[in-house]
Amino acid sequence: MTSPTLVVVHRDQQTLAAAAAARFLTTVTDLQSAGAVPHVVLTGGGLGTRVLSELRSSPARAAVDWSRLHVWWGDERHLPTGHPDRNETQAREALLDHVDVAPDHVHPVPAPDSPGDPSPEEAAAAYAAELAAHRRPGDAVDVPRFDVLLLGMGPDGHVASLFPEHPALHADGTVTGVRGSPKPPPERVSMTFGAIRAAVEVWFVVAGDDKAAPAAMALQGAGERQVPAAGAHGTRRTLWLLDRGAATRVPAAVTRIASP
């Protein structure tokens, strides 16, 4: 059974980032109020990092018990610890270093300068093991229950580090090493579709006219081999948070809420 898909359109990129942050804070607060310790998956890129900055600056961030939150990443550039292009580095600077998140609740992808100097494949195997260690008994996939999994999308329709026509699209398991990425750096580590699709909710946060065509294709059910974003969805809901530029070609048949 396909989960519901909802498209929400915001006026511009700034409004989109602030709204995504507000939605994230509300969701996490509600889960914690019900006694849960949420697991969330972050995304990188300019807009993904901007959402984290909005979380940091929001007065509502005080409502979250950051010590009762697990943080993961959907993909990572295979670069040394602290490199400015690592998603982890950007997330720490934008948010994580400014909230009381428990250090052992932050789960970065191993870097190439980690003990043993892991290759992308070895880093992927280590991350898969870390994910499996937080799996609940009875879960069908060896990952935690991701309450929210954030994704950006490239102009080519890629998500995480799953690129069109790339062999990583067909990887088994939950995490894969990526070599020969068409976008630098060439070596990366990415969750597979198997892990992404285990999330309760998948949220796309996408802005810009150059994303309009792949967003429309994904929402119209294009093949994930050509438009990887089409293959990412949550078990309960898939949410597309767009600015007006990215939404210009959204099909009329898709449920759509236009925000001011």
KOLLUM-103542 format. One record per residue: x, y, z negated of N, C-alpha, C, O in turn. Coordinates in steps of 0.02 Angstrom, whole numbers, padded with zeros to 5 digits. Example, Ala and Ser with C-alpha at 12.3 -4.5 7.8 and 13.67 -1.06 7.14 Angstrom:
NODE    npx    npy    npz   capx   capy   capz    cpx    cpy    cpz    opx    opy    opz
NODE  00660 -00284 -00390  00615 -00225 -00390  00660 -00165 -00390  00712 -00166 -00423
NODE  00642 -00112 -00354  00684 -00053 -00357  00645  00002 -00394  00670  00057 -00402
END
This chain:
NODE    npx    npy    npz   capx   capy   capz    cpx    cpy    cpz    opx    opy    opz
NODE  00042 -00060  00000  00000  00000  00000  00044  00062  00000  00090  00067 -00040
NODE  00030  00110  00044  00070  00170  00049  00048  00220 -00005 -00011  00230 -00016
NODE  00097  00250 -00038  00081  00299 -00090  00058  00364 -00057  00076  00379  00000
NODE  00018  00404 -00094 -00005  00468 -00066  00053  00515 -00051  00103  00516 -00087
NODE  00045  00555  00001  00094  00606  00019  00061  00674  00014  00006  00684  00041
NODE  00093  00720 -00020  00067  00787 -00028  00119  00837 -00004  00177  00831 -00021
NODE  00097  00886  00034  00141  00939  00059  00120  01004  00025  00061  01023  00026
NODE  00168  01038 -00005  00156  01103 -00037  00202  01154 -00005  00263  01145 -00004
NODE  00173  01207  00021  00212  01257  00058  00219  01321  00017  00170  01347 -00009
NODE  00280  01345  00010  00294  01406 -00027  00319  01461  00020  00343  01447  00074
NODE  00312  01522 -00003  00324  01581  00039  00394  01583  00068  00403  01595  00127
NODE  00444  01570  00026  00513  01575  00048  00556  01529  00005  00531  01496 -00041
NODE  00620  01527  00019  00665  01481 -00014  00671  01496 -00089  00675  01449 -00130
NODE  00673  01559 -00107  00678  01577 -00177  00617  01553 -00216  00623  01524 -00270
NODE  00558  01566 -00188  00496  01544 -00220  00493  01468 -00225  00471  01440 -00275
NODE  00516  01434 -00172  00518  01362 -00171  00562  01334 -00227  00541  01288 -00263
NODE  00622  01361 -00235  00667  01337 -00287  00639  01347 -00356  00643  01303 -00399
NODE  00609  01406 -00368  00580  01420 -00433  00520  01375 -00447  00512  01350 -00503
NODE  00479  01363 -00396  00420  01320 -00405  00440  01248 -00417  00409  01214 -00458
NODE  00491  01224 -00381  00514  01156 -00391  00542  01147 -00462  00530  01096 -00494
NODE  00578  01197 -00486  00604  01194 -00554  00548  01193 -00605  00550  01155 -00653
NODE  00497  01235 -00595  00440  01237 -00642  00404  01170 -00642  00384  01145 -00695
NODE  00394  01141 -00583  00361  01076 -00578  00402  01022 -00614  00374  00979 -00648
NODE  00467  01024 -00605  00512  00976 -00637  00507  00982 -00714  00500  00931 -00748
NODE  00510  01043 -00740  00506  01053 -00812  00440  01028 -00840  00438  00996 -00893
NODE  00386  01042 -00805  00320  01019 -00828  00316  00943 -00829  00291  00914 -00876
NODE  00341  00912 -00776  00339  00839 -00771  00379  00806 -00827  00355  00760 -00859
NODE  00440  00830 -00837  00483  00800 -00889  00454  00812 -00958  00454  00767 -01000
NODE  00429  00872 -00970  00399  00887 -01036  00339  00842 -01049  00331  00816 -01105
NODE  00297  00832 -01000  00238  00789 -01008  00259  00717 -01023  00230  00684 -01065
NODE  00309  00693 -00987  00333  00625 -00999  00361  00617 -01070  00347  00568 -01104
NODE  00400  00666 -01091  00429  00662 -01158  00375  00668 -01211  00380  00636 -01264
NODE  00324  00707 -01199  00270  00714 -01247  00233  00648 -01257  00204  00635 -01309
NODE  00235  00605 -01205  00204  00539 -01208  00251  00487 -01237  00234  00428 -01240
NODE  00311  00508 -01258  00358  00462 -01289  00410  00433 -01243  00451  00392 -01264
NODE  00411  00452 -01179  00457  00424 -01131  00525  00458 -01135  00531  00515 -01157
NODE  00576  00422 -01114  00642  00450 -01102  00652  00449 -01026  00672  00398 -00998
NODE  00637  00504 -00992  00636  00503 -00918  00704  00492 -00887  00756  00509 -00915
NODE  00702  00461 -00828  00761  00454 -00785  00748  00495 -00722  00697  00486 -00690
NODE  00793  00541 -00706  00785  00583 -00647  00847  00576 -00603  00902  00563 -00627
NODE  00836  00584 -00538  00890  00580 -00489  00896  00648 -00456  00848  00674 -00428
NODE  00956  00677 -00459  00969  00743 -00431  00995  00739 -00360  01022  00687 -00339
NODE  00988  00793 -00324  01015  00799 -00258  01062  00859 -00256  01058  00903 -00298
NODE  01106  00860 -00206  01154  00915 -00200  01133  00963 -00146  01074  00971 -00131
NODE  01182  00996 -00116  01168  01046 -00065  01150  01113 -00095  01139  01119 -00155
NODE  01146  01163 -00052  01132  01231 -00076  01065  01237 -00111  01061  01267 -00164
NODE  01012  01209 -00081  00946  01216 -00110  00939  01172 -00173  00909  01194 -00222
NODE  00966  01111 -00171  00963  01069 -00230  00997  01100 -00289  00972  01097 -00345
NODE  01055  01131 -00278  01091  01165 -00332  01054  01227 -00355  01056  01245 -00414
NODE  01020  01260 -00309  00981  01319 -00327  00923  01301 -00373  00906  01338 -00419
NODE  00892  01243 -00361  00839  01220 -00406  00868  01210 -00476  00835  01228 -00525
NODE  00927  01182 -00481  00958  01172 -00547  00973  01239 -00581  00965  01245 -00642
NODE  00994  01287 -00542  01006  01354 -00571  00941  01385 -00597  00940  01418 -00648
NODE  00886  01372 -00560  00821  01397 -00583  00800  01361 -00648  00770  01392 -00692
NODE  00817  01298 -00655  00803  01263 -00717  00841  01295 -00775  00814  01305 -00830
NODE  00904  01310 -00762  00945  01341 -00814  00918  01408 -00836  00920  01424 -00896
NODE  00893  01448 -00790  00871  01516 -00807  00799  01519 -00832  00777  01572 -00856
NODE  00762  01464 -00825  00691  01466 -00845  00683  01465 -00920  00715  01424 -00954
NODE  00642  01510 -00948  00627  01508 -01019  00596  01441 -01040  00603  01421 -01098
NODE  00563  01408 -00994  00529  01344 -01009  00578  01287 -01019  00558  01233 -01040
NODE  00641  01298 -01003  00689  01243 -01011  00694  01222 -01084  00714  01165 -01099
NODE  00677  01267 -01131  00680  01251 -01202  00628  01199 -01222  00634  01169 -01276
NODE  00578  01189 -01180  00526  01139 -01196  00551  01068 -01184  00521  01021 -01209
NODE  00605  01060 -01147  00632  00994 -01132  00682  00974 -01186  00724  01014 -01206
NODE  00677  00913 -01209  00728  00884 -01252  00781  00852 -01207  00775  00794 -01187
NODE  00832  00891 -01191  00881  00869 -01142  00920  00808 -01166  00949  00772 -01125
NODE  00922  00796 -01231  00957  00737 -01257  00918  00673 -01242  00946  00618 -01248
NODE  00855  00680 -01222  00813  00622 -01206  00796  00623 -01131  00738  00619 -01111
NODE  00849  00628 -01091  00842  00629 -01018  00903  00596 -00988  00960  00614 -01005
NODE  00892  00549 -00943  00947  00518 -00905  00952  00550 -00837  00901  00562 -00804
NODE  01013  00565 -00816  01026  00600 -00753  01068  00556 -00707  01121  00531 -00727
NODE  01044  00547 -00646  01079  00508 -00595  01086  00550 -00531  01058  00604 -00526
NODE  01123  00524 -00483  01129  00557 -00418  01112  00508 -00362  01130  00450 -00364
NODE  01076  00534 -00311  01058  00493 -00254  01116  00479 -00208  01117  00427 -00174
NODE  01165  00523 -00207  01225  00510 -00168  01280  00555 -00194  01268  00601 -00234
NODE  01340  00542 -00171  01398  00581 -00193  01452  00579 -00139  01461  00528 -00105
NODE  01486  00634 -00132  01545  00637 -00088  01603  00602 -00124  01615  00615 -00183
NODE  01639  00559 -00088  01693  00521 -00119  01755  00565 -00124  01803  00558 -00086
NODE  01752  00611 -00172  01804  00661 -00183  01825  00660 -00257  01787  00635 -00299
NODE  01884  00686 -00273  01909  00681 -00342  01864  00716 -00392  01827  00762 -00376
NODE  01868  00693 -00454  01830  00722 -00509  01843  00798 -00512  01900  00820 -00509
NODE  01790  00836 -00518  01796  00908 -00523  01801  00944 -00457  01802  01006 -00455
NODE  01803  00908 -00401  01807  00940 -00336  01743  00982 -00326  01688  00959 -00342
NODE  01750  01044 -00300  01692  01088 -00295  01638  01062 -00248  01581  01084 -00252
NODE  01654  01015 -00203  01604  00989 -00157  01568  00928 -00184  01522  00902 -00152
NODE  01587  00904 -00242  01551  00847 -00272  01484  00871 -00299  01480  00925 -00330
NODE  01431  00833 -00287  01366  00850 -00315  01368  00855 -00391  01336  00898 -00421
NODE  01406  00810 -00421  01412  00812 -00494  01441  00878 -00518  01414  00908 -00565
NODE  01494  00901 -00487  01526  00964 -00506  01477  01021 -00502  01471  01062 -00547
NODE  01440  01025 -00446  01392  01079 -00436  01336  01076 -00487  01313  01128 -00511
NODE  01314  01015 -00504  01259  01008 -00552  01282  01027 -00622  01244  01058 -00660
NODE  01343  01010 -00639  01369  01028 -00705  01374  01104 -00711  01356  01133 -00763
NODE  01399  01136 -00660  01408  01209 -00662  01340  01245 -00662  01332  01295 -00696
NODE  01292  01218 -00625  01227  01252 -00619  01183  01240 -00679  01144  01284 -00698
NODE  01188  01180 -00711  01141  01163 -00763  01170  01123 -00821  01165  01143 -00879
NODE  01200  01066 -00805  01213  01016 -00857  01260  01040 -00911  01255  01019 -00969
NODE  01307  01084 -00894  01353  01110 -00944  01320  01162 -00989  01352  01187 -01036
NODE  01258  01179 -00976  01224  01232 -01012  01164  01208 -01052  01127  01248 -01081
NODE  01153  01142 -01053  01098  01113 -01091  01127  01056 -01134  01182  01032 -01122
NODE  01087  01035 -01183  01112  00985 -01231  01098  00914 -01207  01069  00874 -01244
NODE  01118  00899 -01146  01110  00831 -01120  01163  00787 -01153  01220  00807 -01162
NODE  01143  00726 -01172  01190  00679 -01203  01241  00656 -01152  01221  00636 -01097
NODE  01306  00659 -01167  01356  00640 -01117  01346  00571 -01088  01359  00560 -01029
NODE  01323  00523 -01130  01314  00456 -01104  01248  00447 -01067  01232  00392 -01044
NODE  01210  00501 -01060  01149  00500 -01019  01160  00532 -00951  01114  00535 -00910
NODE  01220  00554 -00938  01239  00581 -00872  01278  00527 -00836  01330  00504 -00861
NODE  01255  00507 -00778  01282  00449 -00744  01310  00469 -00675  01276  00460 -00624
NODE  01371  00497 -00673  01400  00515 -00609  01425  00455 -00570  01441  00403 -00599
NODE  01427  00461 -00505  01457  00410 -00463  01532  00411 -00473  01562  00465 -00474
NODE  01565  00353 -00482  01637  00353 -00491  01674  00388 -00434  01658  00379 -00375
NODE  01723  00429 -00453  01763  00466 -00404  01823  00424 -00383  01840  00375 -00417
NODE  01856  00441 -00328  01914  00402 -00306  01973  00405 -00354  02018  00363 -00350
NODE  01974  00454 -00400  02027  00457 -00450  02005  00426 -00516  02039  00435 -00567
NODE  01949  00391 -00517  01928  00354 -00576  01975  00295 -00587  02013  00277 -00542
NODE  01974  00265 -00647  02018  00207 -00659  02011  00154 -00605  01956  00134 -00587
NODE  02068  00133 -00579  02069  00084 -00526  02067  00113 -00456  02070  00076 -00407
NODE  02063  00179 -00451  02061  00213 -00386  02013  00180 -00338  02033  00154 -00285
NODE  01948  00179 -00355  01900  00141 -00315  01890  00168 -00245  01891  00228 -00234
NODE  01880  00122 -00198  01859  00140 -00131  01785  00157 -00133  01753  00147 -00185
NODE  01757  00184 -00078  01685  00197 -00078  01643  00134 -00095  01593  00138 -00130
NODE  01665  00077 -00069  01629  00015 -00082  01634 -00005 -00156  01585 -00029 -00185
NODE  01693  00003 -00185  01702 -00014 -00255  01664  00035 -00300  01635  00015 -00351
NODE  01664  00099 -00282  01625  00148 -00320  01551  00131 -00316  01514  00138 -00365
NODE  01528  00111 -00257  01458  00092 -00248  01440  00032 -00292  01387  00031 -00323
NODE  01484 -00017 -00294  01471 -00076 -00335  01468 -00058 -00410  01426 -00084 -00447
NODE  01513 -00014 -00431  01513  00007 -00501  01450  00046 -00518  01422  00038 -00572
NODE  01427  00088 -00472  01365  00127 -00485  01305  00080 -00485  01259  00089 -00525
NODE  01305  00032 -00441  01250 -00017 -00441  01246 -00054 -00507  01192 -00068 -00533
NODE  01304 -00071 -00535  01306 -00105 -00599  01279 -00060 -00655  01244 -00083 -00700
NODE  01297  00005 -00652  01273  00053 -00701  01197  00060 -00697  01163  00063 -00748
NODE  01171  00063 -00637  01099  00066 -00627  01065  00004 -00655  01015  00008 -00691
NODE  01093 -00054 -00639  01062 -00116 -00661  01062 -00122 -00737  01017 -00153 -00766
NODE  01112 -00093 -00770  01117 -00096 -00843  01060 -00058 -00877  01045 -00071 -00935
NODE  01028 -00013 -00840  00973  00027 -00868  00905  00005 -00840  00855  00040 -00850
NODE  00903 -00050 -00806  00841 -00079 -00780  00800 -00106 -00837  00827 -00135 -00885
NODE  00735 -00098 -00832  00689 -00126 -00882  00673 -00199 -00865  00668 -00216 -00806
NODE  00664 -00241 -00915  00643 -00310 -00901  00579 -00311 -00860  00531 -00275 -00875
NODE  00579 -00352 -00809  00519 -00357 -00767  00519 -00313 -00706  00478 -00323 -00661
NODE  00565 -00264 -00703  00568 -00222 -00644  00593 -00262 -00584  00637 -00304 -00590
NODE  00564 -00249 -00526  00580 -00288 -00467  00647 -00268 -00436  00678 -00308 -00401
NODE  00669 -00207 -00449  00731 -00181 -00419  00780 -00166 -00475  00760 -00144 -00529
NODE  00844 -00177 -00463  00895 -00168 -00514  00914 -00095 -00523  00972 -00076 -00516
NODE  00865 -00054 -00539  00876  00017 -00555  00829  00035 -00612  00780  00000 -00624
NODE  00843  00090 -00647  00796  00114 -00697  00731  00137 -00664  00726  00143 -00603
NODE  00682  00150 -00706  00620  00179 -00681  00634  00254 -00669  00634  00293 -00716
NODE  00646  00273 -00606  00657  00343 -00589  00590  00379 -00590  00547  00366 -00548
NODE  00581  00424 -00638  00518  00461 -00641  00514  00513 -00586  00460  00523 -00557
NODE  00570  00546 -00571  00573  00594 -00517  00639  00584 -00480  00692  00583 -00511
NODE  00636  00577 -00415  00696  00572 -00374  00694  00628 -00324  00652  00630 -00279
NODE  00740  00676 -00331  00744  00734 -00287  00785  00719 -00225  00837  00686 -00229
NODE  00761  00743 -00169  00798  00736 -00106  00797  00801 -00067  00746  00836 -00066
NODE  00852  00817 -00037  00854  00867  00015  00847  00831  00082  00837  00770  00084
NODE  00852  00868  00135  00850  00837  00202  00891  00880  00249  00884  00941  00250
NODE  00933  00848  00289  00972  00884  00338  00934  00898  00402  00880  00869  00412
NODE  00960  00942  00445  00927  00957  00508  00920  00896  00553  00879  00895  00599
NODE  00960  00844  00540  00955  00782  00578  00908  00732  00545  00900  00676  00570
NODE  00877  00752  00490  00830  00708  00455  00862  00662  00405  00829  00618  00378
NODE  00927  00671  00391  00960  00626  00343  00940  00643  00272  00925  00701  00256
NODE  00939  00593  00229  00927  00601  00158  00982  00564  00120  01009  00514  00145
NODE  00998  00589  00059  01056  00563  00022  01114  00562  00072  01128  00613  00104
NODE  01149  00505  00079  01200  00500  00132  01181  00445  00180  01223  00405  00202
NODE  01116  00443  00197  01090  00396  00246  01075  00435  00310  01026  00472  00314
NODE  01118  00427  00359  01115  00466  00421  01083  00426  00478  01085  00365  00478
NODE  01054  00461  00526  01023  00427  00583  01071  00379  00617  01129  00395  00631
NODE  01046  00319  00631  01082  00268  00669  01145  00243  00633  01186  00207  00663
NODE  01155  00260  00569  01215  00240  00533  01204  00170  00502  01149  00155  00481
NODE  01256  00129  00500  01248  00062  00470  01223  00062  00398  01192  00014  00376
NODE  01237  00116  00361  01215  00119  00292  01139  00116  00285  01114  00098  00232
NODE  01103  00133  00338  01030  00129  00335  01006  00058  00321  00952  00049  00294
NODE  01046  00010  00339  01025 -00060  00334  01059 -00096  00276  01057 -00157  00272
NODE  01091 -00058  00231  01127 -00089  00176  01080 -00124  00128  01026 -00099  00113
NODE  01102 -00181  00103  01065 -00216  00052  01083 -00188 -00016  01127 -00145 -00022
NODE  01048 -00211 -00067  01063 -00189 -00135  01037 -00119 -00149  00991 -00095 -00116
NODE  01067 -00087 -00199  01043 -00022 -00221  01090  00036 -00206  01068  00094 -00204
NODE  01154  00022 -00195  01203  00075 -00181  01251  00049 -00128  01269 -00010 -00128
NODE  01271  00093 -00084  01316  00073 -00030  01372  00124 -00021  01362  00184 -00031
NODE  01430  00100 -00001  01483  00144  00021  01469  00167  00092  01443  00129  00133
NODE  01486  00229  00106  01473  00257  00173  01540  00281  00201  01576  00320  00171
NODE  01556  00256  00260  01616  00278  00296  01595  00305  00364  01545  00283  00392
NODE  01633  00352  00389  01617  00380  00454  01555  00423  00454  01518  00425  00503
NODE  01543  00458  00398  01487  00504  00396  01494  00557  00450  01548  00584  00459
NODE  01439  00573  00486  01443  00626  00536  01450  00695  00506  01464  00744  00541
NODE  01440  00700  00441  01447  00763  00405  01504  00755  00355  01504  00706  00318
NODE  01552  00802  00354  01608  00793  00307  01586  00799  00235  01538  00833  00219
NODE  01623  00764  00191  01679  00719  00205  01654  00652  00233  01596  00634  00224
NODE  01699  00616  00267  01677  00554  00300  01662  00497  00252  01625  00451  00270
NODE  01690  00499  00191  01679  00445  00143  01631  00468  00088  01641  00522  00059
NODE  01581  00427  00075  01528  00445  00027  01503  00382 -00007  01521  00326  00010
NODE  01460  00392 -00056  01425  00338 -00090  01351  00359 -00092  01336  00416 -00108
NODE  01306  00313 -00077  01235  00331 -00073  01191  00276 -00101  01205  00216 -00093
NODE  01137  00296 -00134  01083  00248 -00147  01055  00225 -00081  01053  00262 -00032
NODE  01032  00163 -00080  00999  00135 -00021  00924  00150 -00023  00898  00177 -00073
NODE  00890  00134  00031  00817  00140  00030  00787  00097 -00024  00736  00116 -00054
NODE  00817  00040 -00038  00791 -00004 -00090  00787  00030 -00157  00739  00021 -00194
NODE  00838  00070 -00174  00839  00106 -00237  00792  00166 -00234  00754  00178 -00281
NODE  00794  00204 -00180  00753  00264 -00174  00679  00247 -00179  00641  00282 -00212
NODE  00659  00194 -00145  00588  00175 -00144  00563  00146 -00210  00504  00134 -00217
NODE  00608  00135 -00257  00587  00112 -00323  00566  00170 -00368  00539  00158 -00422
NODE  00578  00232 -00347  00560  00290 -00387  00484  00297 -00392  00448  00283 -00344
NODE  00462  00319 -00450  00390  00332 -00459  00368  00388 -00412  00319  00382 -00376
NODE  00405  00443 -00414  00391  00499 -00370  00454  00520 -00334  00507  00528 -00365
NODE  00450  00529 -00269  00504  00557 -00229  00483  00628 -00209  00429  00639 -00181
NODE  00526  00676 -00225  00513  00746 -00207  00564  00770 -00156  00624  00772 -00170
NODE  00540  00788 -00097  00583  00822 -00049  00580  00897 -00063  00526  00925 -00073
NODE  00638  00929 -00064  00642  01002 -00072  00679  01027 -00011  00740  01019 -00005
NODE  00642  01059  00036  00669  01072  00102  00650  01143  00124  00593  01164  00117
NODE  00699  01179  00151  00687  01248  00174  00724  01260  00240  00776  01230  00253
NODE  00694  01304  00280  00728  01327  00341  00695  01303  00405  00670  01247  00409
NODE  00695  01346  00455  00666  01330  00520  00699  01268  00551  00666  01230  00587
NODE  00763  01258  00538  00798  01202  00569  00776  01134  00540  00795  01082  00567
NODE  00737  01135  00487  00711  01073  00457  00640  01058  00480  00613  01005  00463
NODE  00609  01104  00518  00538  01096  00535  00526  01033  00577  00479  00996  00564
NODE  00568  01022  00628  00557  00964  00672  00565  00898  00635  00521  00856  00640
NODE  00621  00887  00598  00627  00823  00563  00575  00813  00509  00553  00757  00496
NODE  00554  00868  00475  00502  00861  00425  00437  00837  00457  00404  00792  00431
NODE  00419  00867  00514  00358  00846  00549  00363  00774  00572  00315  00736  00566
NODE  00420  00755  00598  00429  00686  00623  00424  00636  00565  00393  00584  00572
NODE  00455  00653  00508  00451  00607  00451  00380  00600  00427  00358  00545  00410
NODE  00343  00655  00424  00275  00654  00400  00227  00620  00449  00174  00596  00430
NODE  00247  00617  00512  00207  00583  00562  00225  00509  00570  00198  00474  00612
NODE  00272  00487  00527  00288  00416  00527  00340  00395  00578  00338  00338  00603
NODE  00387  00439  00594  00442  00420  00638  00482  00363  00608  00479  00352  00547
NODE  00518  00328  00648  00559  00273  00623  00616  00299  00580  00647  00350  00596
NODE  00631  00264  00526  00684  00287  00480  00753  00282  00511  00799  00315  00488
NODE  00760  00243  00564  00825  00239  00597  00842  00305  00632  00899  00326  00632
NODE  00791  00336  00661  00801  00401  00694  00795  00459  00645  00832  00508  00649
NODE  00748  00454  00598  00736  00506  00548  00734  00473  00479  00681  00453  00456
NODE  00792  00466  00447  00794  00429  00383  00745  00454  00331  00721  00415  00290
NODE  00728  00519  00332  00680  00545  00283  00613  00508  00286  00577  00504  00236
NODE  00597  00480  00344  00534  00443  00351  00533  00380  00308  00479  00354  00292
NODE  00591  00356  00289  00595  00294  00250  00596  00305  00175  00601  00256  00138
NODE  00592  00366  00152  00597  00381  00080  00527  00398  00053  00495  00444  00077
NODE  00505  00360  00004  00440  00374 -00026  00438  00344 -00096  00473  00296 -00111
NODE  00396  00373 -00137  00388  00349 -00206  00335  00296 -00211  00293  00289 -00166
NODE  00335  00259 -00267  00285  00208 -00277  00217  00238 -00295  00165  00208 -00280
NODE  00218  00296 -00327  00155  00328 -00346  00139  00388 -00301  00081  00399 -00283
NODE  00190  00426 -00282  00176  00486 -00242  00240  00509 -00209  00295  00502 -00235
NODE  00231  00537 -00149  00286  00570 -00114  00266  00643 -00104  00213  00658 -00077
NODE  00308  00688 -00127  00292  00759 -00128  00342  00796 -00084  00403  00792 -00094
NODE  00316  00833 -00035  00358  00875  00007  00348  00948 -00014  00294  00975 -00006
NODE  00400  00977 -00041  00399  01048 -00061  00438  01086 -00009  00499  01079 -00003
NODE  00403  01128  00029  00432  01161  00087  00425  01237  00082  00381  01262  00047
NODE  00469  01273  00116  00456  01343  00127  00420  01349  00194  00411  01300  00230
NODE  00398  01410  00211  00358  01418  00271  00396  01399  00334  00367  01373  00382
NODE  00461  01412  00334  00501  01395  00393  00501  01320  00406  00493  01299  00463
NODE  00511  01281  00354  00514  01208  00362  00446  01178  00375  00441  01121  00398
NODE  00392  01215  00362  00325  01188  00368  00290  01205  00433  00232  01186  00443
NODE  00324  01240  00479  00290  01266  00538  00261  01211  00583  00216  01224  00622
NODE  00288  01150  00578  00264  01097  00622  00233  01039  00583  00225  00984  00610
NODE  00215  01052  00521  00182  01000  00481  00116  00981  00514  00076  01025  00529
NODE  00104  00916  00525  00041  00896  00557 -00020  00914  00515 -00019  00908  00454
NODE -00073  00935  00549 -00133  00957  00514 -00165  00900  00474 -00201  00913  00426
NODE -00153  00838  00494 -00184  00781  00460 -00154  00769  00391 -00184  00734  00350
NODE -00095  00796  00378 -00062  00786  00314 -00093  00831  00261 -00104  00890  00274
NODE -00106  00803  00203 -00132  00845  00148 -00084  00902  00135 -00024  00891  00127
NODE -00109  00962  00134 -00065  01021  00129 -00097  01074  00085 -00156  01091  00093
NODE -00058  01098  00038 -00080  01152 -00005 -00034  01211  00008  00027  01206  00000
NODE -00062  01266  00029 -00022  01326  00043 -00021  01370 -00019 -00074  01391 -00044
NODE  00038  01383 -00045  00044  01426 -00104  00052  01498 -00080  00070  01509 -00022
NODE  00040  01546 -00123  00047  01617 -00104  00117  01632 -00081  00132  01689 -00064
END
